[in-house]
Amino acid sequence: GYDFITFDSNTVLPSLSQYSRIVIQETAFDGQPARYLGLVQRNAIIAWLNSGTAGNRKTLVHIGGDLGYNYGRTGSGGLDLNFANTISGYNYKLDNAYPSPGNVVGVGIDVGNTRTISGTTNYYPDGCSMTNGSFPLYRYGNHTAADTLAGVMRYTPTYEVRSLFNDPRYYSGAGGWQPVLAALLGNIVGVNQVNNTVPEVYTLSQNYPNPFNPTTNIKFSIPQAGNVKMVVFDVLGREVTTLVNEFRQAGNYVVDFNASLLSSGVYFYRIDAGNFTETKKMLLVK
């Protein structure tokens, strides 16, 4: 469901108005012409984000080992504090997250999981801090979430920016880059706020329709902002997929779950939010 575009800093981007989600992967210093977005491209991305509405939120996922170094460092040819500090919600602190950063640990998404990254040879991940009301996504194992971060998120009612200060090639543990990519992308798709009313209690609704084939909707409500995790299990208790694992503002939400890759059968979905945990059963019939 994605259009794939390869471009450098001089490319004129096509119209972005048709998109609700954009992923940008930067090449770092081994691809100088594509090291960072050009000014015209940055302005186009900012205008696209600002065009979002409560009913059509825009999401930017920005990935690269030099995001802070390029957009937030004094002396950089791509220095743009509006794009880095204000729009994306991060402040550049240091290169290579010195001293040794350690592995990457999920905080706002992929919570509690440690993702192994390679040694320091040709490895210069940025260390950044939060600004403009952003939230931590990943921290470095040798740093706290209040210190030097590996990823941040800025959330507004009309758009969201997720920035990861690591190159995909850094990941060397089991599964490599895929679990991090899944956390950055999979938890965004199909989770929509359905109204602006703040609920009084936590709730998890029965999916509808049920039985279903292959799509169904799951509604939940959270009275307080915080991390929400919703996971689907099979009858043997094996985790099938994670539908939500991210920070959410208080509100009412609906998850669009597409089970086209699963076999017919009984599945369970569980939500963990604050001190609230609940599990419900659903039936996929193909």
ZADO-1210 file (C-alpha; in nm, 4 decimals, padded with zeros to 6 digits):
<atoms>
<atom x="00.0000" y="00.0000" z="00.0000" code="GLY" pos="1"/>
<atom x="00.3009" y="00.2322" z="-00.0246" code="TYR" pos="2"/>
<atom x="00.4423" y="00.4234" z="-00.3212" code="ASP" pos="3"/>
<atom x="00.8227" y="00.3986" z="-00.3295" code="PHE" pos="4"/>
<atom x="01.0264" y="00.7017" z="-00.4374" code="ILE" pos="5"/>
<atom x="01.4065" y="00.7322" z="-00.4512" code="THR" pos="6"/>
<atom x="01.5320" y="01.0894" z="-00.4430" code="PHE" pos="7"/>
<atom x="01.8194" y="01.3156" z="-00.3445" code="ASP" pos="8"/>
<atom x="01.8230" y="01.6629" z="-00.1900" code="SER" pos="9"/>
<atom x="01.7611" y="01.8305" z="-00.5283" code="ASN" pos="10"/>
<atom x="01.4600" y="01.6251" z="-00.6362" code="THR" pos="11"/>
<atom x="01.1264" y="01.8053" z="-00.6591" code="VAL" pos="12"/>
<atom x="00.8833" y="01.5905" z="-00.4634" code="LEU" pos="13"/>
<atom x="00.5459" y="01.5041" z="-00.6189" code="PRO" pos="14"/>
<atom x="00.2275" y="01.6331" z="-00.4603" code="SER" pos="15"/>
<atom x="00.1879" y="01.4862" z="-00.1120" code="LEU" pos="16"/>
<atom x="-00.1801" y="01.5715" z="-00.0671" code="SER" pos="17"/>
<atom x="-00.3011" y="01.2171" z="-00.1410" code="GLN" pos="18"/>
<atom x="-00.0952" y="01.0624" z="00.1400" code="TYR" pos="19"/>
<atom x="-00.1794" y="01.0189" z="00.5077" code="SER" pos="20"/>
<atom x="00.1500" y="00.8483" z="00.5965" code="ARG" pos="21"/>
<atom x="00.5037" y="00.9118" z="00.4706" code="ILE" pos="22"/>
<atom x="00.8208" y="00.7213" z="00.5607" code="VAL" pos="23"/>
<atom x="01.1592" y="00.8799" z="00.4896" code="ILE" pos="24"/>
<atom x="01.4776" y="00.6725" z="00.5126" code="GLN" pos="25"/>
<atom x="01.7965" y="00.8776" z="00.4851" code="GLU" pos="26"/>
<atom x="02.1280" y="00.7340" z="00.3711" code="THR" pos="27"/>
<atom x="02.3738" y="00.9198" z="00.6013" code="ALA" pos="28"/>
<atom x="02.7278" y="00.9998" z="00.4888" code="PHE" pos="29"/>
<atom x="02.7642" y="00.7130" z="00.2418" code="ASP" pos="30"/>
<atom x="02.5207" y="00.8894" z="00.0103" code="GLY" pos="31"/>
<atom x="02.6059" y="01.2588" z="00.0261" code="GLN" pos="32"/>
<atom x="02.3447" y="01.3908" z="-00.2230" code="PRO" pos="33"/>
<atom x="02.0728" y="01.2079" z="-00.0284" code="ALA" pos="34"/>
<atom x="02.2117" y="01.2797" z="00.3168" code="ARG" pos="35"/>
<atom x="01.9290" y="01.5090" z="00.4204" code="TYR" pos="36"/>
<atom x="01.6174" y="01.6762" z="00.2879" code="LEU" pos="37"/>
<atom x="01.6672" y="01.9969" z="00.0929" code="GLY" pos="38"/>
<atom x="01.4989" y="02.3149" z="00.2121" code="LEU" pos="39"/>
<atom x="01.2216" y="02.2942" z="-00.0500" code="VAL" pos="40"/>
<atom x="01.1561" y="01.9325" z="00.0494" code="GLN" pos="41"/>
<atom x="01.1487" y="02.0169" z="00.4204" code="ARG" pos="42"/>
<atom x="00.9001" y="02.2957" z="00.3573" code="ASN" pos="43"/>
<atom x="00.6838" y="02.0606" z="00.1509" code="ALA" pos="44"/>
<atom x="00.6836" y="01.8026" z="00.4324" code="ILE" pos="45"/>
<atom x="00.5988" y="02.0691" z="00.6926" code="ILE" pos="46"/>
<atom x="00.3132" y="02.2029" z="00.4788" code="ALA" pos="47"/>
<atom x="00.1826" y="01.8472" z="00.4347" code="TRP" pos="48"/>
<atom x="00.1919" y="01.7835" z="00.8101" code="LEU" pos="49"/>
<atom x="00.0149" y="02.1122" z="00.8800" code="ASN" pos="50"/>
<atom x="-00.2601" y="02.0162" z="00.6333" code="SER" pos="51"/>
<atom x="-00.3696" y="01.7364" z="00.8653" code="GLY" pos="52"/>
<atom x="-00.7033" y="01.7463" z="01.0444" code="THR" pos="53"/>
<atom x="-00.8574" y="01.5557" z="01.3329" code="ALA" pos="54"/>
<atom x="-01.0327" y="01.3318" z="01.0800" code="GLY" pos="55"/>
<atom x="-00.7341" y="01.2988" z="00.8463" code="ASN" pos="56"/>
<atom x="-00.4205" y="01.3023" z="01.0597" code="ARG" pos="57"/>
<atom x="-00.0819" y="01.2985" z="00.8906" code="LYS" pos="58"/>
<atom x="00.2004" y="01.0714" z="01.0081" code="THR" pos="59"/>
<atom x="00.5671" y="01.1134" z="00.9243" code="LEU" pos="60"/>
<atom x="00.8122" y="00.8346" z="01.0125" code="VAL" pos="61"/>
<atom x="01.1661" y="00.9716" z="00.9753" code="HIS" pos="62"/>
<atom x="01.4608" y="00.7304" z="00.9988" code="ILE" pos="63"/>
<atom x="01.8342" y="00.7936" z="00.9768" code="GLY" pos="64"/>
<atom x="02.1537" y="00.7786" z="01.1756" code="GLY" pos="65"/>
<atom x="02.2193" y="01.1517" z="01.1335" code="ASP" pos="66"/>
<atom x="01.8811" y="01.3218" z="01.1742" code="LEU" pos="67"/>
<atom x="01.9895" y="01.5314" z="01.4707" code="GLY" pos="68"/>
<atom x="02.3363" y="01.5855" z="01.3261" code="TYR" pos="69"/>
<atom x="02.1896" y="01.7118" z="00.9996" code="ASN" pos="70"/>
<atom x="01.8911" y="01.9208" z="01.1123" code="TYR" pos="71"/>
<atom x="01.9830" y="02.0254" z="01.4667" code="GLY" pos="72"/>
<atom x="02.3615" y="02.0778" z="01.4676" code="ARG" pos="73"/>
<atom x="02.5118" y="02.4214" z="01.4370" code="THR" pos="74"/>
<atom x="02.7257" y="02.4283" z="01.1221" code="GLY" pos="75"/>
<atom x="02.5260" y="02.1671" z="00.9327" code="SER" pos="76"/>
<atom x="02.4208" y="02.2517" z="00.5773" code="GLY" pos="77"/>
<atom x="02.0762" y="02.1144" z="00.6621" code="GLY" pos="78"/>
<atom x="02.0343" y="02.3044" z="00.9909" code="LEU" pos="79"/>
<atom x="01.6625" y="02.3684" z="01.0396" code="ASP" pos="80"/>
<atom x="01.5595" y="02.4165" z="01.4024" code="LEU" pos="81"/>
<atom x="01.1971" y="02.4667" z="01.3052" code="ASN" pos="82"/>
<atom x="01.1914" y="02.1232" z="01.1423" code="PHE" pos="83"/>
<atom x="01.3951" y="01.9524" z="01.4188" code="ALA" pos="84"/>
<atom x="01.2886" y="02.1264" z="01.7414" code="ASN" pos="85"/>
<atom x="00.9397" y="02.2564" z="01.6675" code="THR" pos="86"/>
<atom x="00.7877" y="02.0179" z="01.4121" code="ILE" pos="87"/>
<atom x="00.9659" y="01.6915" z="01.5016" code="SER" pos="88"/>
<atom x="01.0172" y="01.7553" z="01.8729" code="GLY" pos="89"/>
<atom x="01.3868" y="01.6691" z="01.9196" code="TYR" pos="90"/>
<atom x="01.6980" y="01.8600" z="02.0161" code="ASN" pos="91"/>
<atom x="02.0396" y="01.7415" z="01.8942" code="TYR" pos="92"/>
<atom x="02.2774" y="01.6576" z="02.1799" code="LYS" pos="93"/>
<atom x="02.5724" y="01.4596" z="02.0472" code="LEU" pos="94"/>
<atom x="02.7080" y="01.2339" z="01.7762" code="ASP" pos="95"/>
<atom x="02.7628" y="00.8618" z="01.8394" code="ASN" pos="96"/>
<atom x="02.5667" y="00.8993" z="02.1668" code="ALA" pos="97"/>
<atom x="02.9035" y="00.9202" z="02.3434" code="TYR" pos="98"/>
<atom x="02.9978" y="00.7434" z="02.5632" code="PRO" pos="99"/>
<atom x="02.9081" y="00.4007" z="02.4216" code="SER" pos="100"/>
<atom x="02.5326" y="00.4143" z="02.3661" code="PRO" pos="101"/>
<atom x="02.4507" y="00.0511" z="02.4344" code="GLY" pos="102"/>
<atom x="02.1602" y="-00.1249" z="02.2663" code="ASN" pos="103"/>
<atom x="01.8262" y="00.0315" z="02.1793" code="VAL" pos="104"/>
<atom x="01.5443" y="-00.0157" z="02.4332" code="VAL" pos="105"/>
<atom x="01.1762" y="00.0450" z="02.3609" code="GLY" pos="106"/>
<atom x="01.0112" y="00.3113" z="02.5761" code="VAL" pos="107"/>
<atom x="00.7093" y="00.4620" z="02.3962" code="GLY" pos="108"/>
<atom x="00.6744" y="00.1774" z="02.1440" code="ILE" pos="109"/>
<atom x="00.8182" y="-00.1735" z="02.1411" code="ASP" pos="110"/>
<atom x="00.8047" y="-00.1275" z="02.5171" code="VAL" pos="111"/>
<atom x="01.0518" y="-00.3273" z="02.7268" code="GLY" pos="112"/>
<atom x="01.2231" y="-00.4894" z="02.4286" code="ASN" pos="113"/>
<atom x="01.5973" y="-00.4496" z="02.3738" code="THR" pos="114"/>
<atom x="01.7159" y="-00.4418" z="02.0123" code="ARG" pos="115"/>
<atom x="02.0824" y="-00.5257" z="01.9563" code="THR" pos="116"/>
<atom x="02.2896" y="-00.2833" z="01.7528" code="ILE" pos="117"/>
<atom x="02.6420" y="-00.3239" z="01.6134" code="SER" pos="118"/>
<atom x="02.9727" y="-00.1918" z="01.7472" code="GLY" pos="119"/>
<atom x="03.1184" y="00.1505" z="01.6823" code="THR" pos="120"/>
<atom x="03.2885" y="00.0803" z="01.3480" code="THR" pos="121"/>
<atom x="03.1169" y="00.3049" z="01.0932" code="ASN" pos="122"/>
<atom x="02.8418" y="00.3491" z="01.3476" code="TYR" pos="123"/>
<atom x="02.7429" y="00.7002" z="01.4515" code="TYR" pos="124"/>
<atom x="02.3886" y="00.7105" z="01.5893" code="PRO" pos="125"/>
<atom x="02.2689" y="01.0467" z="01.7118" code="ASP" pos="126"/>
<atom x="02.1759" y="01.1207" z="02.0681" code="GLY" pos="127"/>
<atom x="01.8867" y="01.3654" z="02.1048" code="CYS" pos="128"/>
<atom x="01.6604" y="01.4961" z="02.3776" code="SER" pos="129"/>
<atom x="01.2916" y="01.5859" z="02.3764" code="MET" pos="130"/>
<atom x="01.1521" y="01.9296" z="02.3041" code="THR" pos="131"/>
<atom x="00.8160" y="02.0913" z="02.2262" code="ASN" pos="132"/>
<atom x="00.6108" y="01.8355" z="02.4184" code="GLY" pos="133"/>
<atom x="00.7493" y="01.5238" z="02.2479" code="SER" pos="134"/>
<atom x="00.7697" y="01.1758" z="02.4005" code="PHE" pos="135"/>
<atom x="01.0437" y="00.9084" z="02.4021" code="PRO" pos="136"/>
<atom x="01.0171" y="00.6136" z="02.1630" code="LEU" pos="137"/>
<atom x="01.3528" y="00.4435" z="02.2219" code="TYR" pos="138"/>
<atom x="01.6391" y="00.5096" z="02.4615" code="ARG" pos="139"/>
<atom x="01.9953" y="00.3835" z="02.4515" code="TYR" pos="140"/>
<atom x="02.0746" y="00.1054" z="02.6966" code="GLY" pos="141"/>
<atom x="02.3444" y="00.3088" z="02.8704" code="ASN" pos="142"/>
<atom x="02.1214" y="00.6135" z="02.9059" code="HIS" pos="143"/>
<atom x="01.7857" y="00.6920" z="03.0659" code="THR" pos="144"/>
<atom x="01.4789" y="00.8128" z="02.8789" code="ALA" pos="145"/>
<atom x="01.5380" y="01.1562" z="03.0343" code="ALA" pos="146"/>
<atom x="01.8898" y="01.1679" z="02.8933" code="ASP" pos="147"/>
<atom x="02.0018" y="01.0672" z="02.5424" code="THR" pos="148"/>
<atom x="01.7305" y="00.9164" z="02.3239" code="LEU" pos="149"/>
<atom x="01.7425" y="00.6924" z="02.0177" code="ALA" pos="150"/>
<atom x="01.3950" y="00.7938" z="01.9001" code="GLY" pos="151"/>
<atom x="01.1236" y="01.0476" z="01.9819" code="VAL" pos="152"/>
<atom x="00.7640" y="01.1163" z="01.8852" code="MET" pos="153"/>
<atom x="00.5803" y="01.4444" z="01.8611" code="ARG" pos="154"/>
<atom x="00.2038" y="01.3990" z="01.8737" code="TYR" pos="155"/>
<atom x="-00.0511" y="01.6681" z="01.7899" code="THR" pos="156"/>
<atom x="-00.4271" y="01.6379" z="01.7233" code="PRO" pos="157"/>
<atom x="-00.3660" y="01.6697" z="01.3485" code="THR" pos="158"/>
<atom x="-00.0249" y="01.5132" z="01.2830" code="TYR" pos="159"/>
<atom x="00.2424" y="01.2901" z="01.4315" code="GLU" pos="160"/>
<atom x="00.6170" y="01.2706" z="01.3697" code="VAL" pos="161"/>
<atom x="00.8233" y="00.9668" z="01.4734" code="ARG" pos="162"/>
<atom x="01.1998" y="01.0110" z="01.4453" code="SER" pos="163"/>
<atom x="01.4523" y="00.7291" z="01.4856" code="LEU" pos="164"/>
<atom x="01.8198" y="00.8307" z="01.5082" code="PHE" pos="165"/>
<atom x="01.9552" y="00.4932" z="01.3916" code="ASN" pos="166"/>
<atom x="02.0361" y="00.3519" z="01.0510" code="ASP" pos="167"/>
<atom x="01.8673" y="00.0127" z="00.9825" code="PRO" pos="168"/>
<atom x="02.2092" y="-00.1383" z="00.9131" code="ARG" pos="169"/>
<atom x="02.3068" y="-00.0890" z="01.2773" code="TYR" pos="170"/>
<atom x="02.0750" y="-00.3659" z="01.3988" code="TYR" pos="171"/>
<atom x="02.2530" y="-00.6973" z="01.4374" code="SER" pos="172"/>
<atom x="02.0475" y="-00.8974" z="01.6891" code="GLY" pos="173"/>
<atom x="01.7774" y="-01.1589" z="01.6344" code="ALA" pos="174"/>
<atom x="01.5332" y="-01.0314" z="01.3761" code="GLY" pos="175"/>
<atom x="01.7666" y="-00.7454" z="01.2909" code="GLY" pos="176"/>
<atom x="01.5840" y="-00.4338" z="01.1831" code="TRP" pos="177"/>
<atom x="01.2402" y="-00.5895" z="01.1284" code="GLN" pos="178"/>
<atom x="01.1000" y="-00.5643" z="01.4849" code="PRO" pos="179"/>
<atom x="01.1909" y="-00.1953" z="01.5016" code="VAL" pos="180"/>
<atom x="01.0392" y="-00.1271" z="01.1608" code="LEU" pos="181"/>
<atom x="00.7232" y="-00.3133" z="01.2661" code="ALA" pos="182"/>
<atom x="00.7009" y="-00.1023" z="01.5812" code="ALA" pos="183"/>
<atom x="00.7460" y="00.2216" z="01.3867" code="LEU" pos="184"/>
<atom x="00.4977" y="00.1330" z="01.1117" code="LEU" pos="185"/>
<atom x="00.2614" y="-00.1398" z="01.2267" code="GLY" pos="186"/>
<atom x="00.1413" y="00.0402" z="01.5337" code="ASN" pos="187"/>
<atom x="00.0353" y="00.3414" z="01.3330" code="ILE" pos="188"/>
<atom x="-00.1822" y="00.1730" z="01.0745" code="VAL" pos="189"/>
<atom x="-00.5540" y="00.1605" z="01.1448" code="GLY" pos="190"/>
<atom x="-00.5696" y="00.3223" z="01.4909" code="VAL" pos="191"/>
<atom x="-00.7975" y="00.6235" z="01.4774" code="ASN" pos="192"/>
<atom x="-00.9474" y="00.8515" z="01.7405" code="GLN" pos="193"/>
<atom x="-01.3229" y="00.8438" z="01.6909" code="VAL" pos="194"/>
<atom x="-01.4293" y="01.1538" z="01.8873" code="ASN" pos="195"/>
<atom x="-01.2928" y="01.4202" z="02.1186" code="ASN" pos="196"/>
<atom x="-01.4845" y="01.3149" z="02.4312" code="THR" pos="197"/>
<atom x="-01.2600" y="01.2094" z="02.7195" code="VAL" pos="198"/>
<atom x="-01.3998" y="00.8831" z="02.8639" code="PRO" pos="199"/>
<atom x="-01.4379" y="00.8307" z="03.2376" code="GLU" pos="200"/>
<atom x="-01.3167" y="00.4681" z="03.2473" code="VAL" pos="201"/>
<atom x="-01.1006" y="00.2228" z="03.0551" code="TYR" pos="202"/>
<atom x="-01.2980" y="-00.0025" z="02.8207" code="THR" pos="203"/>
<atom x="-01.2329" y="-00.2688" z="02.5582" code="LEU" pos="204"/>
<atom x="-01.5241" y="-00.3488" z="02.3273" code="SER" pos="205"/>
<atom x="-01.6082" y="-00.6728" z="02.1535" code="GLN" pos="206"/>
<atom x="-01.4776" y="-00.6658" z="01.7982" code="ASN" pos="207"/>
<atom x="-01.7342" y="-00.6034" z="01.5236" code="TYR" pos="208"/>
<atom x="-01.8246" y="-00.7901" z="01.3169" code="PRO" pos="209"/>
<atom x="-01.7655" y="-01.1176" z="01.4953" code="ASN" pos="210"/>
<atom x="-01.7255" y="-01.3721" z="01.3359" code="PRO" pos="211"/>
<atom x="-01.5352" y="-01.1787" z="01.0690" code="PHE" pos="212"/>
<atom x="-01.3564" y="-01.2281" z="00.7349" code="ASN" pos="213"/>
<atom x="-01.0976" y="-01.0848" z="00.7046" code="PRO" pos="214"/>
<atom x="-01.1399" y="-00.7407" z="00.8676" code="THR" pos="215"/>
<atom x="-01.2909" y="-00.6323" z="01.1966" code="THR" pos="216"/>
<atom x="-01.2960" y="-00.3236" z="01.4210" code="ASN" pos="217"/>
<atom x="-01.1966" y="-00.3106" z="01.7876" code="ILE" pos="218"/>
<atom x="-01.2880" y="-00.0076" z="01.9981" code="LYS" pos="219"/>
<atom x="-01.1171" y="00.0945" z="02.3203" code="PHE" pos="220"/>
<atom x="-01.1231" y="00.3946" z="02.5517" code="SER" pos="221"/>
<atom x="-00.8595" y="00.5362" z="02.7849" code="ILE" pos="222"/>
<atom x="-00.9357" y="00.8143" z="03.0387" code="PRO" pos="223"/>
<atom x="-00.5687" y="00.9068" z="03.0837" code="GLN" pos="224"/>
<atom x="-00.2819" y="00.9558" z="02.8402" code="ALA" pos="225"/>
<atom x="-00.0260" y="00.6778" z="02.8435" code="GLY" pos="226"/>
<atom x="00.1125" y="00.3782" z="02.6604" code="ASN" pos="227"/>
<atom x="-00.1449" y="00.1395" z="02.5147" code="VAL" pos="228"/>
<atom x="-00.0618" y="-00.2118" z="02.4034" code="LYS" pos="229"/>
<atom x="-00.3019" y="-00.4436" z="02.2240" code="MET" pos="230"/>
<atom x="-00.1813" y="-00.7887" z="02.1186" code="VAL" pos="231"/>
<atom x="-00.3522" y="-01.0746" z="01.9321" code="VAL" pos="232"/>
<atom x="-00.2868" y="-01.4362" z="02.0436" code="PHE" pos="233"/>
<atom x="-00.3848" y="-01.7733" z="01.9001" code="ASP" pos="234"/>
<atom x="-00.5488" y="-02.0524" z="02.1043" code="VAL" pos="235"/>
<atom x="-00.2040" y="-02.1809" z="02.2091" code="LEU" pos="236"/>
<atom x="-00.1180" y="-01.8460" z="02.3618" code="GLY" pos="237"/>
<atom x="00.1324" y="-01.7544" z="02.0905" code="ARG" pos="238"/>
<atom x="00.1530" y="-01.3870" z="01.9985" code="GLU" pos="239"/>
<atom x="00.0241" y="-01.3392" z="01.6439" code="VAL" pos="240"/>
<atom x="00.0527" y="-00.9637" z="01.6002" code="THR" pos="241"/>
<atom x="00.0686" y="-00.6373" z="01.7920" code="THR" pos="242"/>
<atom x="-00.2079" y="-00.3983" z="01.6909" code="LEU" pos="243"/>
<atom x="-00.1129" y="-00.1097" z="01.9194" code="VAL" pos="244"/>
<atom x="00.1986" y="-00.0379" z="02.1226" code="ASN" pos="245"/>
<atom x="00.2410" y="00.3346" z="02.1568" code="GLU" pos="246"/>
<atom x="00.1654" y="00.6468" z="02.3575" code="PHE" pos="247"/>
<atom x="-00.1904" y="00.7706" z="02.3159" code="ARG" pos="248"/>
<atom x="-00.3734" y="01.0742" z="02.4474" code="GLN" pos="249"/>
<atom x="-00.6899" y="01.0142" z="02.6517" code="ALA" pos="250"/>
<atom x="-00.9786" y="00.9366" z="02.4186" code="GLY" pos="251"/>
<atom x="-01.1858" y="00.6823" z="02.2292" code="ASN" pos="252"/>
<atom x="-01.0194" y="00.4803" z="01.9541" code="TYR" pos="253"/>
<atom x="-01.0991" y="00.2197" z="01.6930" code="VAL" pos="254"/>
<atom x="-00.8475" y="-00.0329" z="01.5577" code="VAL" pos="255"/>
<atom x="-00.8940" y="-00.1691" z="01.2054" code="ASP" pos="256"/>
<atom x="-00.7613" y="-00.5260" z="01.2129" code="PHE" pos="257"/>
<atom x="-00.6970" y="-00.7065" z="00.8839" code="ASN" pos="258"/>
<atom x="-00.6452" y="-01.0811" z="00.9394" code="ALA" pos="259"/>
<atom x="-00.6082" y="-01.1757" z="00.5740" code="SER" pos="260"/>
<atom x="-00.2758" y="-01.3500" z="00.6446" code="LEU" pos="261"/>
<atom x="-00.4157" y="-01.5624" z="00.9287" code="LEU" pos="262"/>
<atom x="-00.5940" y="-01.8973" z="00.9178" code="SER" pos="263"/>
<atom x="-00.9523" y="-01.9482" z="01.0279" code="SER" pos="264"/>
<atom x="-00.9956" y="-02.0049" z="01.3978" code="GLY" pos="265"/>
<atom x="-01.0376" y="-01.8553" z="01.7435" code="VAL" pos="266"/>
<atom x="-00.8096" y="-01.5698" z="01.8463" code="TYR" pos="267"/>
<atom x="-00.7815" y="-01.3560" z="02.1566" code="PHE" pos="268"/>
<atom x="-00.6968" y="-00.9859" z="02.1824" code="TYR" pos="269"/>
<atom x="-00.5708" y="-00.8239" z="02.5001" code="ARG" pos="270"/>
<atom x="-00.5264" y="-00.4603" z="02.5961" code="ILE" pos="271"/>
<atom x="-00.2873" y="-00.3244" z="02.8583" code="ASP" pos="272"/>
<atom x="-00.3244" y="00.0450" z="02.9430" code="ALA" pos="273"/>
<atom x="-00.2359" y="00.1996" z="03.2758" code="GLY" pos="274"/>
<atom x="-00.3518" y="-00.0526" z="03.5361" code="ASN" pos="275"/>
<atom x="-00.6232" y="-00.1814" z="03.3019" code="PHE" pos="276"/>
<atom x="-00.5974" y="-00.5245" z="03.1363" code="THR" pos="277"/>
<atom x="-00.8742" y="-00.7099" z="02.9544" code="GLU" pos="278"/>
<atom x="-00.8928" y="-00.9967" z="02.7057" code="THR" pos="279"/>
<atom x="-01.1699" y="-01.0836" z="02.4592" code="LYS" pos="280"/>
<atom x="-01.2240" y="-01.3626" z="02.2063" code="LYS" pos="281"/>
<atom x="-01.2920" y="-01.3328" z="01.8336" code="MET" pos="282"/>
<atom x="-01.3574" y="-01.5780" z="01.5532" code="LEU" pos="283"/>
<atom x="-01.2056" y="-01.5595" z="01.2050" code="LEU" pos="284"/>
<atom x="-01.4041" y="-01.7599" z="00.9467" code="VAL" pos="285"/>
<atom x="-01.2769" y="-01.7748" z="00.5891" code="LYS" pos="286"/>
</atoms>
